Amino acid sequence: MDLGAFLVSQALLAGLVFARLGAALMFLPGFGEQTIPARHRLLFGLALSAALAPLVPVAPAQGLAESAPVVLLSMFAVEVTIGIWIGTTARILFSALQFAGYQIGMVAGLSNAFAPGTGSFEGSTLIAGALLMAGVALVFATELHHLMIRALLDSYALFPPGRLMLGDLAQQSVRAVAQSFYLGVSLAAPFYVLSLVLNLGMGLANRAMPSLPVFFVAAPILIATGLLGLVAAGPAMLSGTMQALGDWLIGFSF
């Protein structure tokens, strides 16, 4: 093999690795946040792909260089699809925090405390945004990002390059959506009970004292108890989400 063919084969090999890893990094929690500039995410994906390319069990470089263009395009499409699936599935599990934060804002009376719901800014997303930021910080504080990189390497054992198992991908995506919804409801469940008890108590107080301005009395109490409950339950909510995400990533090692 001459130098030109060797360089082309190595470039194709690195491109195949980047197709999966780069697509996954665009959506993985922590790495794929919208607050990170796209140029920085792209440079990190290129650097990570170059570092991990020697460890990835891809087809021999000479075979890639001799493949037909249609075969190469299909391989790149498969790798990008698998990478997007890995990133989006992890993002779906991580979105349990967003769902729980939205529900907490609704039941605690914070859904419209700072801005009208009909405008471009949704006040109900403030708690969800705070939980998501805390979750992203916890991803790096607990070194869960190392587990993500390990899962990307182990994904080549479950999904060999060039092979696309649509049935398995769809089944796992459905399971991830169900688990994320279940986790989000479980995280917000104490606040459902808290809101029910407070509203029931205020309703009974209104029946006993009709002249009492229940709305003006109940709103501050509901918001204060909701914030106190969030302070008390926040660590458990974050750790539960990180545990669910970590268990899913560990599944790539088996």
KOLTI-385700 format. One record per residue (C-alpha): residue number from 1; residue in one letter; chain; x, y, z. Coordinates in nm, 4 decimals. Each point is the difference from the previous one (the first is absolute). Layout:
BEGIN
ATOM   num   residuo   cadena       east      north         up
ATOM   NUM         A        A          X          Y          Z
...
REM end
This chain:
BEGIN
ATOM   num   residuo   cadena       east      north         up
ATOM     1         M        A     0.0000     0.0000     0.0000
ATOM     2         D        A     0.1402     0.3389    -0.0988
ATOM     3         L        A    -0.0071     0.3061     0.2212
ATOM     4         G        A    -0.3064     0.1544    -0.1641
ATOM     5         A        A    -0.2147    -0.3106     0.0439
ATOM     6         F        A     0.1213    -0.0375     0.3576
ATOM     7         L        A    -0.0977     0.3572     0.0901
ATOM     8         V        A    -0.3408    -0.0404    -0.1634
ATOM     9         S        A    -0.0672    -0.3226     0.1898
ATOM    10         Q        A     0.1014     0.1557     0.3316
ATOM    11         A        A    -0.2200     0.3028    -0.0683
ATOM    12         L        A    -0.2963    -0.2279    -0.0726
ATOM    13         L        A     0.0657    -0.1936     0.3194
ATOM    14         A        A     0.0094     0.3180     0.2090
ATOM    15         G        A    -0.3107     0.1279    -0.1776
ATOM    16         L        A    -0.1956    -0.3143     0.0884
ATOM    17         V        A     0.0978     0.0367     0.3650
ATOM    18         F        A    -0.0921     0.3676     0.0000
ATOM    19         A        A    -0.3354    -0.0750    -0.1641
ATOM    20         R        A    -0.1159    -0.1965     0.3048
ATOM    21         L        A     0.1811     0.1833     0.2779
ATOM    22         G        A    -0.0634     0.3469    -0.1390
ATOM    23         A        A    -0.3710    -0.0649    -0.0530
ATOM    24         A        A    -0.0335    -0.1353     0.3545
ATOM    25         L        A     0.1876     0.2930     0.1557
ATOM    26         M        A    -0.2428     0.2456    -0.1574
ATOM    27         F        A    -0.2812    -0.1358     0.2211
ATOM    28         L        A     0.1600    -0.1599     0.3073
ATOM    29         P        A    -0.0753     0.1776     0.3298
ATOM    30         G        A     0.2827     0.2302     0.0961
ATOM    31         F        A     0.1801    -0.0183    -0.3341
ATOM    32         G        A    -0.2926     0.0989    -0.2208
ATOM    33         E        A    -0.1419     0.2937     0.1935
ATOM    34         Q        A    -0.1221     0.2919    -0.2077
ATOM    35         T        A     0.1966     0.2430     0.2154
ATOM    36         I        A     0.3237    -0.1496    -0.1354
ATOM    37         P        A     0.0917     0.1491    -0.3391
ATOM    38         A        A    -0.0367    -0.2422    -0.2887
ATOM    39         R        A     0.3581     0.0700    -0.1100
ATOM    40         H        A     0.1346    -0.1114     0.3374
ATOM    41         R        A    -0.2093    -0.3162    -0.0066
ATOM    42         L        A     0.1253    -0.0746    -0.3503
ATOM    43         L        A     0.3654     0.0468     0.0987
ATOM    44         F        A    -0.0468    -0.2195     0.3058
ATOM    45         G        A    -0.1638    -0.2687    -0.2128
ATOM    46         L        A     0.2897     0.0051    -0.2451
ATOM    47         A        A     0.2576    -0.0203     0.2788
ATOM    48         L        A    -0.1831    -0.2817     0.1762
ATOM    49         S        A    -0.0435    -0.1940    -0.3243
ATOM    50         A        A     0.3702     0.0329    -0.0807
ATOM    51         A        A     0.0917    -0.1208     0.3493
ATOM    52         L        A    -0.2374    -0.2982     0.0004
ATOM    53         A        A     0.0381    -0.1064    -0.3636
ATOM    54         P        A     0.2812    -0.2506     0.0739
ATOM    55         L        A    -0.2230    -0.1720     0.2591
ATOM    56         V        A    -0.3064    -0.0347    -0.2204
ATOM    57         P        A    -0.0502    -0.3384    -0.1743
ATOM    58         V        A    -0.0779     0.1353    -0.3473
ATOM    59         A        A     0.0624    -0.1850    -0.3255
ATOM    60         P        A     0.3568     0.0020    -0.1326
ATOM    61         A        A     0.0968     0.3311    -0.1483
ATOM    62         Q        A     0.1062    -0.1556    -0.3300
ATOM    63         G        A    -0.3437    -0.1580    -0.0397
ATOM    64         L        A    -0.1674     0.3340     0.0553
ATOM    65         A        A     0.2082     0.1679    -0.2665
ATOM    66         E        A    -0.0915    -0.2690    -0.2527
ATOM    67         S        A    -0.3749     0.0083     0.0756
ATOM    68         A        A    -0.2499     0.1426    -0.2452
ATOM    69         P        A    -0.1315     0.3537     0.0656
ATOM    70         V        A    -0.3516    -0.1316     0.0588
ATOM    71         V        A     0.1285    -0.2402     0.2654
ATOM    72         L        A     0.1964     0.2769     0.1702
ATOM    73         L        A    -0.3006     0.2322     0.0028
ATOM    74         S        A    -0.2172    -0.2707     0.1494
ATOM    75         M        A     0.2602    -0.0690     0.2695
ATOM    76         F        A     0.0229     0.3680     0.0884
ATOM    77         A        A    -0.3799     0.0253     0.0135
ATOM    78         V        A    -0.0190    -0.2988     0.2336
ATOM    79         E        A     0.2684     0.1397     0.2293
ATOM    80         V        A    -0.1684     0.3400     0.0183
ATOM    81         T        A    -0.3346    -0.1663     0.0756
ATOM    82         I        A     0.1468    -0.2055     0.2842
ATOM    83         G        A     0.1772     0.3038     0.1436
ATOM    84         I        A    -0.3170     0.2083    -0.0102
ATOM    85         W        A    -0.1913    -0.2838     0.1660
ATOM    86         I        A     0.2523    -0.0241     0.2852
ATOM    87         G        A    -0.0038     0.3745     0.0611
ATOM    88         T        A    -0.3767     0.0470    -0.0247
ATOM    89         T        A    -0.0786    -0.3015     0.2203
ATOM    90         A        A     0.2298     0.1327     0.2719
ATOM    91         R        A    -0.1612     0.3403    -0.0421
ATOM    92         I        A    -0.3476    -0.1549     0.0370
ATOM    93         L        A     0.0994    -0.1577     0.3312
ATOM    94         F        A     0.1560     0.3268     0.1143
ATOM    95         S        A    -0.3174     0.1915    -0.0920
ATOM    96         A        A    -0.1749    -0.1579     0.2999
ATOM    97         L        A     0.1373     0.2960     0.1953
ATOM    98         Q        A    -0.1628     0.2413    -0.2415
ATOM    99         F        A    -0.3351    -0.1769     0.0230
ATOM   100         A        A     0.0188    -0.0085     0.3803
ATOM   101         G        A     0.0943     0.3691     0.0148
ATOM   102         Y        A    -0.2917     0.0944    -0.2225
ATOM   103         Q        A    -0.2420    -0.1974     0.2166
ATOM   104         I        A     0.1416     0.1503     0.3201
ATOM   105         G        A    -0.0476     0.3481    -0.1426
ATOM   106         M        A    -0.3612    -0.0818    -0.0817
ATOM   107         V        A    -0.1000    -0.1509     0.3340
ATOM   108         A        A     0.1992     0.2469     0.2128
ATOM   109         G        A    -0.1500     0.3071    -0.1637
ATOM   110         L        A     0.3235     0.1047    -0.1716
ATOM   111         S        A    -0.1112    -0.0627    -0.3563
ATOM   112         N        A    -0.0978     0.3620    -0.0551
ATOM   113         A        A     0.1703     0.1832     0.2839
ATOM   114         F        A     0.2499     0.2000    -0.2064
ATOM   115         A        A    -0.1398     0.0282    -0.3509
ATOM   116         P        A    -0.3301    -0.0562    -0.1837
ATOM   117         G        A    -0.0413    -0.3459    -0.1460
ATOM   118         T        A    -0.1202     0.1408    -0.3316
ATOM   119         G        A     0.3242     0.1826    -0.0694
ATOM   120         S        A     0.3245    -0.1258    -0.1437
ATOM   121         F        A     0.1441    -0.0556     0.3466
ATOM   122         E        A    -0.1547    -0.2796     0.2063
ATOM   123         G        A     0.0234     0.0546     0.3741
ATOM   124         S        A    -0.0768    -0.3686     0.0549
ATOM   125         T        A     0.3382    -0.0991    -0.1421
ATOM   126         L        A     0.2049     0.1816     0.2641
ATOM   127         I        A     0.0101    -0.2918     0.2440
ATOM   128         A        A     0.0552    -0.2403    -0.2876
ATOM   129         G        A     0.2900     0.2107    -0.1229
ATOM   130         A        A     0.1532     0.0119     0.3475
ATOM   131         L        A    -0.0266    -0.3781     0.0350
ATOM   132         L        A     0.1527    -0.0524    -0.3451
ATOM   133         M        A     0.2939     0.2283     0.0790
ATOM   134         A        A     0.0555    -0.1817     0.3278
ATOM   135         G        A    -0.0189    -0.3316    -0.1831
ATOM   136         V        A     0.2601     0.1078    -0.2565
ATOM   137         A        A     0.2324     0.1137     0.2783
ATOM   138         L        A    -0.0533    -0.3322     0.1755
ATOM   139         V        A     0.0867    -0.1931    -0.3180
ATOM   140         F        A     0.3526     0.1392     0.0108
ATOM   141         A        A     0.0280     0.0097     0.3804
ATOM   142         T        A    -0.0769    -0.3726     0.0260
ATOM   143         E        A     0.2204    -0.0802    -0.3048
ATOM   144         L        A    -0.2988    -0.1406    -0.1839
ATOM   145         H        A     0.1489     0.1424    -0.3195
ATOM   146         H        A     0.2751    -0.2631     0.0239
ATOM   147         L        A    -0.2712    -0.2655     0.0003
ATOM   148         M        A    -0.1509     0.1587    -0.3106
ATOM   149         I        A     0.3289    -0.0221    -0.1866
ATOM   150         R        A     0.0400    -0.3599     0.1116
ATOM   151         A        A    -0.3518    -0.0770    -0.1212
ATOM   152         L        A     0.0841     0.1453    -0.3414
ATOM   153         L        A     0.2934    -0.2391    -0.0265
ATOM   154         D        A    -0.2021    -0.2969     0.1224
ATOM   155         S        A    -0.2764     0.0798    -0.2479
ATOM   156         Y        A     0.2164    -0.1473    -0.2768
ATOM   157         A        A    -0.0387    -0.3412     0.1639
ATOM   158         L        A    -0.3798     0.0290     0.0040
ATOM   159         F        A    -0.0342     0.1757    -0.3351
ATOM   160         P        A     0.2817    -0.1008    -0.2358
ATOM   161         P        A     0.0923     0.2572    -0.2663
ATOM   162         G        A    -0.2236    -0.0167    -0.3044
ATOM   163         R        A    -0.2793    -0.1957     0.1697
ATOM   164         L        A    -0.3275     0.1704     0.0893
ATOM   165         M        A    -0.2533    -0.1826     0.2185
ATOM   166         L        A    -0.3034     0.2241    -0.0283
ATOM   167         G        A    -0.2250    -0.2285     0.2024
ATOM   168         D        A     0.2327    -0.0014     0.2998
ATOM   169         L        A     0.0575     0.3750    -0.0205
ATOM   170         A        A    -0.3736     0.0721    -0.0129
ATOM   171         Q        A    -0.0699    -0.2362     0.2894
ATOM   172         Q        A     0.2662     0.1572     0.2189
ATOM   173         S        A    -0.1241     0.3499    -0.0866
ATOM   174         V        A    -0.3529    -0.0902     0.1095
ATOM   175         R        A     0.1353    -0.1421     0.3253
ATOM   176         A        A     0.2031     0.3162     0.0597
ATOM   177         V        A    -0.3063     0.2205    -0.0517
ATOM   178         A        A    -0.2046    -0.2135     0.2409
ATOM   179         Q        A     0.2771     0.0014     0.2605
ATOM   180         S        A     0.0495     0.3755    -0.0324
ATOM   181         F        A    -0.3720     0.0663     0.0435
ATOM   182         Y        A    -0.0188    -0.2343     0.2985
ATOM   183         L        A     0.3048     0.1614     0.1580
ATOM   184         G        A    -0.1328     0.3516    -0.0567
ATOM   185         V        A    -0.3356    -0.0826     0.1594
ATOM   186         S        A     0.1757    -0.1722     0.2912
ATOM   187         L        A     0.2182     0.3049     0.0624
ATOM   188         A        A    -0.2988     0.2348    -0.0018
ATOM   189         A        A    -0.2307    -0.2320     0.2019
ATOM   190         P        A     0.0730     0.1589     0.3435
ATOM   191         F        A    -0.0962     0.3389    -0.1383
ATOM   192         Y        A    -0.3304    -0.1385    -0.1278
ATOM   193         V        A    -0.0812    -0.1127     0.3554
ATOM   194         L        A     0.1203     0.3304     0.1442
ATOM   195         S        A    -0.2176     0.2018    -0.2361
ATOM   196         L        A    -0.3021    -0.2201     0.0640
ATOM   197         V        A     0.0307     0.0297     0.3783
ATOM   198         L        A     0.0501     0.3777    -0.0060
ATOM   199         N        A    -0.2825     0.0675    -0.2427
ATOM   200         L        A    -0.2314    -0.2290     0.1941
ATOM   201         G        A     0.0869     0.1783     0.3239
ATOM   202         M        A    -0.0570     0.3401    -0.1545
ATOM   203         G        A    -0.3320    -0.1173    -0.1387
ATOM   204         L        A    -0.1124    -0.1107     0.3450
ATOM   205         A        A     0.1189     0.3314     0.1448
ATOM   206         N        A    -0.2036     0.1852    -0.2604
ATOM   207         R        A    -0.3082    -0.1993     0.0934
ATOM   208         A        A     0.0525     0.0826     0.3667
ATOM   209         M        A     0.0787     0.3691    -0.0620
ATOM   210         P        A    -0.1622     0.1186    -0.3253
ATOM   211         S        A     0.1367     0.3507     0.0470
ATOM   212         L        A     0.3600    -0.1230    -0.0020
ATOM   213         P        A     0.1842     0.0940    -0.3253
ATOM   214         V        A     0.1186    -0.3545    -0.0607
ATOM   215         F        A     0.1760     0.0708    -0.3278
ATOM   216         F        A     0.2258     0.2703     0.1457
ATOM   217         V        A     0.0762    -0.2145     0.3035
ATOM   218         A        A     0.0468    -0.3304    -0.1845
ATOM   219         A        A     0.2280     0.1237    -0.2793
ATOM   220         P        A     0.2952     0.1044     0.2228
ATOM   221         I        A    -0.0359    -0.3118     0.2136
ATOM   222         L        A    -0.0091    -0.2256    -0.3064
ATOM   223         I        A     0.3054     0.1661    -0.1551
ATOM   224         A        A     0.1968    -0.0045     0.3262
ATOM   225         T        A    -0.0764    -0.3662     0.0702
ATOM   226         G        A     0.0801    -0.0892    -0.3586
ATOM   227         L        A     0.3413     0.1651     0.0206
ATOM   228         L        A     0.0720    -0.1589     0.3366
ATOM   229         G        A    -0.1013    -0.3376    -0.1377
ATOM   230         L        A     0.2262     0.0548    -0.2999
ATOM   231         V        A     0.2920     0.0805     0.2286
ATOM   232         A        A    -0.0624    -0.3148     0.2018
ATOM   233         A        A    -0.0723    -0.2336    -0.2923
ATOM   234         G        A     0.2407     0.1520    -0.2546
ATOM   235         P        A     0.3063    -0.2136     0.0871
ATOM   236         A        A    -0.2019    -0.3221    -0.0157
ATOM   237         M        A    -0.1558     0.1044    -0.3328
ATOM   238         L        A     0.3383     0.0734    -0.1543
ATOM   239         S        A     0.1640    -0.3161     0.1335
ATOM   240         G        A    -0.2908    -0.2149    -0.1214
ATOM   241         T        A     0.0271     0.1403    -0.3516
ATOM   242         M        A     0.3778    -0.0435    -0.0060
ATOM   243         Q        A    -0.0409    -0.3589     0.1210
ATOM   244         A        A    -0.2514    -0.0820    -0.2743
ATOM   245         L        A     0.2245     0.1547    -0.2667
ATOM   246         G        A     0.3063    -0.1787     0.1362
ATOM   247         D        A    -0.1781    -0.3368     0.0035
ATOM   248         W        A    -0.0966     0.0440    -0.3640
ATOM   249         L        A     0.3568     0.0887    -0.0982
ATOM   250         I        A     0.1390    -0.2976     0.1899
ATOM   251         G        A    -0.2254    -0.2212    -0.2102
ATOM   252         F        A     0.2324     0.0539    -0.2969
ATOM   253         S        A     0.2719    -0.1946     0.1796
ATOM   254         F        A    -0.1941    -0.3256    -0.0016
REM end
